[in-house]
Amino acid sequence: MEAECVTPNAFAEKSMGEIGSLQIWEGNRKRALGELFQIEGEESSPPEKVSIHLIGDLGKVRRIGAGMSAGEIAVTGDVGMHLGEGMKGGTIRVTGNAGSWVGSMMKGGLIEIEGNAGDYVGAAYRGSTKGMRGGIIIIHGDVGNEAGCFMRNGLIKILGNAGQFAGVHMREGTIYIQGDAEARAGAQMLGGKIVIGDYIPSILPTFTIDSIRPNVKLNGEKVEGPFYRFIGDLADQGEGKLFVSKTKNQHLNFYEKYL
């Protein structure tokens, strides 16, 4: 189901009947929202005062919160792909897991997932170079590949592990991975900051070690190190900063002879 109409902006100033009449796609058919969901609540307010609570298995419901600019959405259960696509403001919180493309091309607001998320968190769609441009995404679990692809601003905070190519093509912004990261973090990045708090198997050879830092600052929050600081991706004349835990990556200590 494609449910881009499930946003505070679309629900604002509407009666329950009008909300139930909003159209969504189920496969290749248009259906009224009220045919597929039991809807309860009060008469709606302006977008900034609208609070939507979704309950159930929404793993096949896509584009919830797309383009929203105010208000809040809470999901009790899992949610499908493209959550908060192009989001400009407001808050989305999910107690379960989320599919791929969480916060794709978002510009503002907050998305927080208590479980895991799929690939391409905060990324640009294929053919675009405009990934996440603002806002905050917090994932309490793990994420898949290419988190922050073509990221231009904002913060992605991953408290679990991340797949391959975290921060690929990154321009600006910050990605913090508290757990492990798979290989090729920061490939073709031009700017921005990636911080890896645990293990990474290798650093791309197109990054050069710059220094060892006792800590790293993330939007005013200090993360204690020590961290190896690498600069790259030099293959693209990049000036991005890749911070990697020194304590958790003893296999990288040969870089110290280049300091």
C-alpha positions as CSV (number, residue, x, y, z in Angstrom):
1,M,0.0,0.0,0.0
2,E,1.2,3.5,-0.9
3,A,0.0,5.7,2.0
4,E,1.6,9.1,1.4
5,C,-1.7,10.7,2.5
6,V,-1.1,9.5,6.1
7,T,0.5,12.7,7.4
8,P,-0.6,15.5,9.8
9,N,-0.7,17.9,6.8
10,A,-3.3,15.7,5.0
11,F,-5.4,15.0,8.1
12,A,-5.4,18.7,9.3
13,E,-8.8,20.4,9.6
14,K,-10.6,17.3,8.4
15,S,-13.5,15.3,10.0
16,M,-13.2,11.5,10.6
17,G,-15.3,10.9,7.5
18,E,-13.1,13.1,5.3
19,I,-10.0,11.3,6.6
20,G,-11.6,8.0,5.9
21,S,-12.3,9.1,2.3
22,L,-8.6,9.9,1.5
23,Q,-7.3,7.7,-1.3
24,I,-4.4,5.3,-1.2
25,W,-3.0,2.7,-3.6
26,E,-3.4,-1.0,-2.7
27,G,-1.4,-2.7,-5.5
28,N,-2.8,-1.2,-8.7
29,R,-6.2,-0.2,-7.2
30,K,-7.2,3.0,-5.4
31,R,-8.9,2.4,-2.1
32,A,-10.4,4.7,0.6
33,L,-8.3,4.8,3.7
34,G,-11.4,3.9,5.8
35,E,-11.8,0.6,3.8
36,L,-8.4,-0.6,5.0
37,F,-8.0,1.0,8.5
38,Q,-10.2,1.4,11.5
39,I,-10.1,5.1,12.2
40,E,-10.9,6.7,15.5
41,G,-10.2,10.1,16.9
42,E,-11.3,13.7,17.3
43,E,-11.9,16.4,14.8
44,S,-8.5,17.5,13.5
45,S,-6.6,20.6,14.3
46,P,-3.9,22.5,12.3
47,P,-1.0,20.3,11.2
48,E,1.3,21.2,14.1
49,K,-1.3,20.0,16.6
50,V,-2.2,16.7,14.7
51,S,-1.0,13.5,16.3
52,I,-1.5,10.2,14.4
53,H,-1.1,6.9,16.1
54,L,-0.9,3.8,13.9
55,I,-1.3,0.4,15.5
56,G,-0.7,-3.0,13.8
57,D,1.6,-4.7,11.3
58,L,2.3,-2.0,8.7
59,G,5.3,-3.7,7.1
60,K,3.7,-3.5,3.7
61,V,2.5,0.1,4.0
62,R,4.9,2.5,2.4
63,R,5.5,6.3,2.4
64,I,3.9,7.1,5.7
65,G,4.7,10.6,6.7
66,A,6.0,11.5,3.2
67,G,6.5,15.3,2.8
68,M,5.1,16.1,6.3
69,S,6.1,19.5,7.7
70,A,4.6,19.5,11.2
71,G,2.8,17.4,13.8
72,E,3.7,13.8,14.9
73,I,3.2,10.2,13.9
74,A,3.7,7.3,16.2
75,V,3.7,3.7,14.9
76,T,3.2,0.7,17.2
77,G,4.5,-2.1,15.2
78,D,6.7,-2.5,12.0
79,V,6.4,-0.1,9.1
80,G,7.2,-0.4,5.4
81,M,9.6,1.4,3.0
82,H,10.0,5.1,2.4
83,L,9.0,6.2,5.9
84,G,9.2,10.1,6.1
85,E,10.3,10.5,2.5
86,G,11.0,14.1,1.8
87,M,10.0,15.0,5.3
88,K,10.4,18.8,6.2
89,G,9.4,18.9,9.9
90,G,7.6,17.2,12.7
91,T,8.3,13.9,14.4
92,I,7.9,10.2,13.5
93,R,8.5,7.5,16.1
94,V,8.3,3.7,15.5
95,T,8.4,1.0,18.2
96,G,9.2,-1.8,15.7
97,N,11.3,-2.1,12.6
98,A,11.3,-0.1,9.4
99,G,11.9,-1.0,5.8
100,S,14.4,0.6,3.4
101,W,14.7,4.3,2.4
102,V,13.8,5.7,5.9
103,G,14.0,9.5,5.7
104,S,15.1,9.4,2.0
105,M,15.8,13.0,0.9
106,M,14.4,14.4,4.1
107,K,15.0,18.1,4.8
108,G,14.0,18.5,8.5
109,G,12.3,16.9,11.5
110,L,13.0,13.8,13.5
111,I,12.6,10.1,12.8
112,E,13.3,7.6,15.5
113,I,13.2,3.9,15.1
114,E,13.4,1.6,18.1
115,G,14.2,-1.5,16.1
116,N,16.1,-2.0,12.9
117,A,16.0,-0.3,9.5
118,G,16.7,-1.5,6.0
119,D,19.1,-0.2,3.3
120,Y,19.5,3.5,2.2
121,V,18.6,5.3,5.4
122,G,18.6,9.1,4.6
123,A,19.8,8.3,1.1
124,A,19.1,9.8,-2.3
125,Y,17.1,7.8,-4.8
126,R,18.8,6.3,-7.8
127,G,19.7,8.9,-10.3
128,S,19.6,11.7,-7.8
129,T,22.5,13.3,-5.9
130,K,20.3,15.0,-3.3
131,G,20.2,12.8,-0.2
132,M,19.3,13.9,3.3
133,R,19.5,17.7,3.6
134,G,18.5,18.3,7.2
135,G,16.9,16.8,10.3
136,I,17.8,13.9,12.5
137,I,17.4,10.1,12.1
138,I,18.0,7.9,15.1
139,I,18.0,4.1,14.7
140,H,18.3,2.1,17.9
141,G,19.0,-1.2,16.1
142,D,21.0,-2.1,13.0
143,V,20.8,-0.7,9.4
144,G,21.6,-2.1,6.0
145,N,23.8,-0.8,3.3
146,E,24.5,2.7,2.0
147,A,23.2,4.7,4.9
148,G,23.5,8.4,4.1
149,C,24.2,8.0,0.4
150,F,24.7,11.5,-1.1
151,M,23.9,13.0,2.3
152,R,24.2,16.8,2.3
153,N,23.3,17.8,5.9
154,G,21.7,16.6,9.1
155,L,22.5,13.8,11.5
156,I,22.1,10.0,11.2
157,K,22.6,8.2,14.5
158,I,22.8,4.4,14.5
159,L,23.1,2.8,17.8
160,G,23.6,-0.7,16.4
161,N,25.6,-1.9,13.4
162,A,25.7,-0.7,9.8
163,G,26.2,-2.5,6.5
164,Q,28.6,-1.6,3.7
165,F,29.2,1.8,2.1
166,A,28.0,3.9,5.0
167,G,28.2,7.5,3.8
168,V,29.0,6.7,0.2
169,H,29.0,9.9,-1.9
170,M,28.5,11.9,1.3
171,R,28.8,15.7,0.8
172,E,28.1,17.1,4.3
173,G,26.4,16.2,7.6
174,T,27.2,13.6,10.3
175,I,26.8,9.8,10.5
176,Y,27.4,8.2,13.9
177,I,27.6,4.4,14.1
178,Q,27.9,3.2,17.7
179,G,28.4,-0.4,16.7
180,D,30.3,-2.1,13.9
181,A,30.5,-1.0,10.3
182,E,31.1,-3.2,7.4
183,A,33.7,-2.3,4.7
184,R,33.9,0.7,2.4
185,A,32.7,3.3,4.8
186,G,32.9,6.8,3.2
187,A,33.6,5.6,-0.3
188,Q,33.7,8.7,-2.7
189,M,32.7,11.1,0.1
190,L,33.6,14.7,-0.5
191,G,32.8,16.2,2.9
192,G,31.0,15.5,6.2
193,K,31.9,13.3,9.2
194,I,31.5,9.6,9.8
195,V,32.2,8.2,13.3
196,I,32.5,4.5,14.0
197,G,32.5,3.6,17.6
198,D,33.3,-0.1,17.3
199,Y,34.9,-2.5,14.7
200,I,35.5,-1.9,11.0
201,P,37.4,-4.6,9.0
202,S,39.4,-2.2,6.8
203,I,39.8,1.4,5.7
204,L,39.7,2.2,2.0
205,P,43.2,2.8,0.6
206,T,42.1,6.2,-0.8
207,F,41.9,7.6,2.8
208,T,45.0,8.9,4.6
209,I,45.5,9.0,8.4
210,D,45.5,12.5,9.8
211,S,45.8,12.2,13.5
212,I,44.6,10.5,16.7
213,R,41.9,12.3,18.5
214,P,40.8,11.8,22.2
215,N,37.1,12.4,21.4
216,V,34.7,13.6,18.7
217,K,31.9,16.1,18.9
218,L,28.5,15.2,17.5
219,N,26.1,18.2,17.4
220,G,27.4,19.4,20.8
221,E,27.6,15.8,22.3
222,K,31.1,14.5,23.0
223,V,31.9,10.9,22.2
224,E,35.0,9.7,24.0
225,G,37.8,7.9,22.0
226,P,40.5,7.7,21.2
227,F,39.8,7.7,17.5
228,Y,41.9,7.4,14.4
229,R,41.0,10.3,12.1
230,F,41.2,9.7,8.3
231,I,40.7,12.1,5.5
232,G,39.2,11.2,2.1
233,D,38.0,10.0,-0.3
234,L,41.2,11.2,-2.0
235,A,40.2,9.4,-5.2
236,D,37.6,12.2,-5.6
237,Q,39.6,14.9,-4.0
238,G,37.4,14.5,-0.9
239,E,37.9,16.2,2.4
240,G,35.6,14.1,4.5
241,K,36.5,13.0,8.0
242,L,36.3,9.3,9.0
243,F,36.8,8.7,12.8
244,V,37.4,5.1,13.8
245,S,37.8,3.7,17.3
246,K,41.4,3.1,18.1
247,T,40.7,0.7,21.0
248,K,38.3,-1.6,19.0
249,N,40.5,-1.7,15.9
250,Q,44.0,-2.8,16.9
251,H,44.5,-4.3,13.4
252,L,44.7,-0.7,12.1
253,N,47.6,0.4,14.4
254,F,50.1,0.1,11.5
255,Y,48.7,3.5,10.3
256,E,50.4,5.1,13.3
257,K,53.8,5.0,11.7
258,Y,52.6,7.5,9.1
259,L,51.8,10.1,11.7
